[in-house]
Amino acid sequence: MIEDANLQLSKAQAISDKRAEAYRVIRQTYDEFRSKFDKTRKRLDDLGVQDASIRDLIAELTNAVVIGYANIERLGAAEPVATGV
């Protein structure tokens, strides 16, 4: 019985480690994307883009990036879900 409990704890720890690594990779990738997007947006602002449709598109993309970042933050704060280990 103790051996089974230790095995279950080991499995749970392995799942937790994989989840933490996946979150780290997602966060790192998203941070890199956000940085590149911010640089692109700044360059477009520096060009003084006057076309309203382009400005609207940039605003929509900015909003999507902000929402995506908030979702990534929530993902990292989420409690692990039991998977029938």
Backbone torsions as a table, in degrees:
resi	resn	phi	psi	omega
1	MET	NA	-43.1	178.3
2	ILE	-66.1	-39.7	178.7
3	GLU	-62.0	-40.6	178.9
4	ASP	-64.7	-41.7	178.3
5	ALA	-63.2	-42.3	178.6
6	ASN	-64.4	-38.2	177.5
7	LEU	-63.6	-43.4	179.2
8	GLN	-64.0	-40.1	177.2
9	LEU	-64.2	-40.5	178.6
10	SER	-63.4	-42.6	177.9
11	LYS	-63.2	-44.0	-179.9
12	ALA	-62.9	-40.1	178.4
13	GLN	-65.4	-40.2	178.7
14	ALA	-62.9	-42.0	177.8
15	ILE	-64.0	-43.6	179.3
16	SER	-62.0	-41.9	178.8
17	ASP	-63.5	-42.2	178.7
18	LYS	-64.9	-40.3	179.3
19	ARG	-63.7	-43.7	179.8
20	ALA	-63.5	-41.3	179.0
21	GLU	-66.1	-41.7	178.5
22	ALA	-62.3	-42.7	178.6
23	TYR	-63.0	-42.0	-179.6
24	ARG	-60.8	-44.0	-179.5
25	VAL	-66.0	-44.7	178.6
26	ILE	-61.0	-46.0	-178.8
27	ARG	-62.6	-45.3	-179.6
28	GLN	-62.6	-45.2	179.8
29	THR	-63.0	-43.4	-178.9
30	TYR	-67.9	-39.5	177.4
31	ASP	-60.6	-41.0	177.8
32	GLU	-64.9	-43.0	177.7
33	PHE	-61.0	-46.6	-178.1
34	ARG	-62.1	-41.0	178.4
35	SER	-61.3	-46.2	179.4
36	LYS	-65.1	-39.8	178.6
37	PHE	-63.8	-44.0	179.5
38	ASP	-60.9	-40.2	177.7
39	LYS	-64.1	-42.5	179.0
40	THR	-63.8	-44.2	179.1
41	ARG	-61.3	-42.1	179.2
42	LYS	-63.8	-41.7	178.5
43	ARG	-61.7	-41.6	177.9
44	LEU	-64.8	-39.9	176.9
45	ASP	-63.0	-40.8	179.8
46	ASP	-64.2	-30.3	178.5
47	LEU	-73.6	-12.3	179.3
48	GLY	66.0	45.5	-178.8
49	VAL	-57.4	124.6	-177.1
50	GLN	-102.3	-15.1	-177.4
51	ASP	-67.9	121.5	-176.2
52	ALA	-62.2	-37.9	-178.2
53	SER	-67.1	-35.7	177.5
54	ILE	-70.0	-41.9	177.4
55	ARG	-61.5	-41.2	178.3
56	ASP	-63.7	-41.8	178.3
57	LEU	-62.7	-43.3	178.4
58	ILE	-61.9	-41.6	178.9
59	ALA	-63.2	-41.6	178.6
60	GLU	-64.9	-43.5	178.5
61	LEU	-64.1	-40.4	177.8
62	THR	-60.4	-44.4	178.7
63	ASN	-61.2	-42.6	179.4
64	ALA	-63.1	-39.8	179.6
65	VAL	-66.0	-43.2	179.2
66	VAL	-62.7	-44.1	178.7
67	ILE	-64.2	-43.5	177.9
68	GLY	-58.8	-41.7	179.5
69	TYR	-64.6	-40.7	178.0
70	ALA	-62.6	-39.7	178.2
71	ASN	-65.1	-39.1	177.5
72	ILE	-62.9	-42.1	178.5
73	GLU	-61.7	-43.1	178.7
74	ARG	-65.3	-37.1	178.6
75	LEU	-59.2	-42.7	-179.5
76	GLY	-68.3	-25.2	-178.7
77	ALA	-91.9	-7.3	-175.9
78	ALA	-70.8	145.8	176.2
79	GLU	-79.3	143.1	177.5
80	PRO	-61.9	147.3	-179.3
81	VAL	-102.2	135.6	178.3
82	ALA	-62.4	134.5	-176.8
83	THR	-115.9	20.4	179.5
84	GLY	74.4	34.0	-179.5
85	VAL	-64.4	NA	NA
